[in-house]
Amino acid sequence: MEIFKTLVISTANFHPDFISSIENDNELIAVNTGAGYRIMVCDTDNGNLKEVFKIALDNGCQFIEIDCDGPVIDGLKTFNW
């Protein structure tokens, strides 16, 4: 059995332009969930994800899920949608 830990984060922690560009980013392994995206944590220079990936790795997560109903993470920028 394999179990993967996921950090769930609000879309509010990301600029809308970044969210709309996820599917075109060839460095990311991302799946559209309908309410956001599930992204495999990887080594990236993408400034939108670097800090979030560090938080995920520090907490043993292999994925992040950007979700419109997810919690806003304190200490990160927030954007009005």
C-alpha positions as CSV (number, residue, x, y, z in Angstrom):
1,M,0.0,0.0,0.0
2,E,1.2,3.5,-0.8
3,I,-0.1,6.6,0.8
4,F,0.8,10.1,-0.4
5,K,0.7,13.2,1.9
6,T,-0.7,16.4,0.3
7,L,-0.5,20.0,1.4
8,V,-3.8,21.7,0.6
9,I,-3.6,25.4,-0.1
10,S,-6.0,28.1,-1.2
11,T,-6.0,29.5,-4.7
12,A,-6.0,32.9,-2.8
13,N,-2.3,32.3,-2.1
14,F,-1.5,32.5,-5.8
15,H,-1.9,35.2,-8.4
16,P,-4.8,34.4,-10.9
17,D,-2.4,34.6,-13.8
18,F,-0.2,31.9,-12.3
19,I,-3.2,29.6,-11.8
20,S,-4.2,30.0,-15.4
21,S,-0.7,29.2,-16.6
22,I,-0.2,25.9,-14.7
23,E,-1.4,23.6,-17.5
24,N,1.2,25.2,-19.9
25,D,4.2,24.8,-17.5
26,N,6.2,21.9,-18.8
27,E,8.3,21.6,-15.6
28,L,5.2,20.7,-13.5
29,I,3.3,17.5,-13.2
30,A,-0.1,18.8,-12.6
31,V,-3.7,17.6,-12.7
32,N,-6.8,19.8,-13.0
33,T,-9.1,18.7,-10.2
34,G,-12.0,20.9,-11.2
35,A,-11.6,23.0,-8.0
36,G,-7.9,23.7,-8.6
37,Y,-4.8,21.6,-9.3
38,R,-2.8,18.8,-7.7
39,I,0.9,19.3,-8.3
40,M,3.8,16.9,-7.6
41,V,6.4,18.6,-5.4
42,C,9.6,19.0,-7.4
43,D,12.8,21.0,-7.6
44,T,11.8,24.2,-9.4
45,D,12.9,27.8,-9.8
46,N,9.3,28.8,-10.2
47,G,8.9,31.7,-7.8
48,N,5.2,31.0,-7.4
49,L,5.8,27.6,-6.0
50,K,9.3,27.6,-4.5
51,E,8.2,28.7,-1.0
52,V,5.0,26.5,-1.1
53,F,7.1,23.4,-2.1
54,K,9.5,24.1,0.8
55,I,6.6,24.1,3.2
56,A,5.3,20.9,1.7
57,L,8.7,19.2,1.9
58,D,9.2,20.4,5.5
59,N,5.9,18.6,6.3
60,G,6.6,15.4,4.5
61,C,4.2,16.1,1.6
62,Q,4.8,14.8,-1.9
63,F,2.0,16.8,-3.5
64,I,0.3,20.2,-3.1
65,E,-3.3,20.7,-3.9
66,I,-4.3,24.2,-4.9
67,D,-8.0,24.3,-4.1
68,C,-10.6,27.1,-4.2
69,D,-11.9,26.0,-0.8
70,G,-8.5,25.2,0.7
71,P,-7.0,27.0,3.7
72,V,-5.0,30.2,3.2
73,I,-1.5,29.7,4.5
74,D,-0.3,32.4,6.9
75,G,2.9,34.1,5.9
76,L,2.4,33.8,2.2
77,K,1.1,36.5,-0.1
78,T,-2.7,36.5,-0.8
79,F,-4.5,37.7,-3.8
80,N,-8.1,38.8,-4.3
81,W,-10.0,36.8,-6.8
